[in-house]
Amino acid sequence: MTRSPARANTLAVLTASAWFRTLPEALQQWLQAHLRERRLAPGERLFSRGDAPDGLYGLAAGLVRFTGVNEAGQEAILVVLNPPHWFGEIALFDDEPRTHDAWGESAATLWHVPQHELVALLAERPEHWRHFGRLLTQKIRASFTAVEDLVLLAPRARLARRLALMATGFGTLQGHSLRVLQVSQEQLASMLALSRQTVNQTLKELEAAGVLRRARGAIEVLDLEALRRDAVTG
């Protein structure tokens, strides 16, 4: 398949992820040969809770927000993902409906492998299951950490831990970190079960300590190591 330079660049971002780079070369080549580009507009829904599984996605540019909504229409933001991030593998394992809603938080470029093609590959090459299993267990570990944080950590440590995780792409980045996190205080409050006022006050304290700088709808990480220390000491 011939790809434009812009499309090739977004694919290069995605294939530089820590997970992708550990895959056997044959599996890397297979994925690249079967990926289809998908673009999302800001606010456009990628899939909804209850939708049939449709395959694996890789986020190459922009932001994707995962949410849940209760019967009263209140939205809980679970996470806002930055590139490079692969997701959708849960439904690959159990063939059950999507667990949450996924939205374009900004204009986003994704690469998609349909479910039936992945199932066919894994039927032919079952040894590849372990590589997708590792992608799944990364999410499980992150989920356990998030639950533990809600129970055990004070607000400052909880916020610092989440920002540090976001800066490292939740473990998906290879040898570098994000300096600017495109996330609002309202989104952080929803993700961490904190009030907007608590998040604002805590960010002010971290800014005064030289750890970060606040901006409209974003946070600039100035000292990642200090942020990690705050995640422990709070």
N, C-alpha and C positions, 0 to 999 in steps of 0.2 A: 504494500500500500504506500503510495506517495503522500508525504505529509508536507505541509507548508512549514517554513522556518518557525513561525509562531507556535504551531501545533507541536512541532518537534521539541521546542523549548519546554513547553508544559509537560510533555512526556518525559523529558530528561529530568525535570524536577521530581516527578513521581518515582521514577526508577532509581533515584539517588537515595530513597528512604532506607533506613537501617534494615527494615524487614526485607525489602526487595533485594538488597545487595547480598543477603545471606542465602538466597535461594540458589539451587543448582542452576547452572547456565542453561540447561535445556528447558527448565521451567520458566526462567526469565524470558527466554526467546518465545516460548509458547504464549505467555501472557501478552507480550508486546505485539505478537501477531494477531491476537484475538481482541485487543482493546478497541472500543469504539468511543470517540469523543462525545461528551454530553455537556451542554452549557446550561447554566441556571441563571435566571435573572434575580435580582434582589427580591426576596419575599416569595419566590416561586418554590412550590413544594416538590421535593424529589420523590418521596414516598410517604405513606401514612401508616400509622399503627393499624394492623389488621390486613394490610396489603399482602398479596402473595409474594413469596421470595422471587427476586428477579436477578440475583447475581451479586457480584463483587464490584465495589466502586473504589476508585483512587482519586483523592482530591489533589489536584495539581496547581490550582490557582484560586484565590478567593477564600471565602469562609462558608462553612456549613454548620447550621445549628440543629441540635437534637432536643426535642421537647416531648412532654407528656401533658395532657389536658384532662382535668377531672370533670365530673358531671356538671359542675357549676361554671365551667368554661375557664377556670383558672389554669394558666400555663406555668409549668415548671420547666426551667431550662436545665438540661442535664450537662451539656457540654457544647462549646463552640470550637470546632476543629479548624486548624490551619493546615496548609500543605507542609510536607507531603504526608498524607494519611490514607490508609486503606481501611475500608469498613464494609459491612454487609455479610461477613463470614458466618455470623451466628445462624442465619437462616440456611446457609449452605450445609451446616451440620445436621440440623433437625428438620429442615424443609417445612418449618412452621411459619406463620405470618410474621410480618415485621413487628417489632416490639415497641417502636416509637415513631414519631414524625420526624422527618428530616427536611430542612428548609435551606434555601440559599440565603445566607445572612447578608451576603454581598453578591455581586456578579461572580460566578464561580465556573471553573472549568474542571470537569471530571472525566475520568476514563472508566469505562464500564465493560465487564465481561459477563455475558448472559449466564443465567443459572444452568440452563440445559447444556451449555458447552463445558462448563466446569464439571458438572456431574459426569458427562461423557469422558472427560479427561481422567477423572479420578477413578472411574470404573476400569479404565485401561491401564492407568499408572497409580495404583493405590498407595505406593510409597510416598506420593506427594501429599497425602492427607496430613502428615505430621507437620508440614510447613504451614498449612492453613491452620492447623491446630495451635501452632505457636502464635499466630496472629490472634487467635481467639483467647489464648491464655493471657496475653498481654492485656486484653480488655478486662478479663476476670480479675487479674491482679490490681489493675487500676480501680475497679469497682470496689474491691475489698478495702483498699486504701481509703477511698472516698467515704465509705461507711464508717470506718474506724475514726477518720478525722472528725466526722460529725459528732461522734460520741465522746471522743477523748480530748480533742484539741480546743484550746481557747481561740476566740475569733481571730486574733492577730496571726497565730501560728497556722490556723486553717487557711486564711487568705494567702499567707506567704507560701504555703505548700502548693496551693492550686496555681498561683502565678509562676512558681518555679517549674511545675509540671508543664504548664502551657508554654513556657519559654523553651523547653526542651522537646516540645512536640509530643509530650507523653511518651517519650522514649523513641520517637520515630525519626528524629533528626540524626544525621551522621556527622559527628565531630564538630557541631556548631550549635548555636542557640539563636532564638529570635530575640531581637532587641525591642521591637515594638509589638505589643499585643493588642489586637483590635478587639477590645471587649469593653463594654460599658459597666458602670458601677451597678446599674439595675440588674444586668445579666449576672455579675458576680454574686450579688445578693441572692438571686434565685438559685444559682448553682450550689451555694454554700449554706443555704437556709439561715441567712443573716438578714438583718434589716438594712435598708439602703443607708440609714444614718450611721450604722456600725461600720459598714464598708467604707463610707466616706471618711469617717474619723480615723480608721485604721490606715487608710491610704495616706492621709495627711501625716500621720506619725512616721510611716515608712519614707515618705518624701522628705520630711524634716531630717531623717537619719541619713539621707543621701542614697537610699536603696533604689528608689524609682522616681519617675516624674510623671505626674498626671497630665493627660490631655483630653480633649473632648472625644469621647468614645474610644479612648485608647490609653494604654499605659506603657511607658518606656522603662525598660529594666536597665538600671545603671550599674547594679552590682549583684550579679546572680548568686555569687557565693554568700553574700550577706543575706540575700533572700532565703537561701537554703538554711542558713543558721537560724534565722527567725522562725522557719518552719519547725525547728526543733525546740527552740527556747520560748518562742512566742512573746 
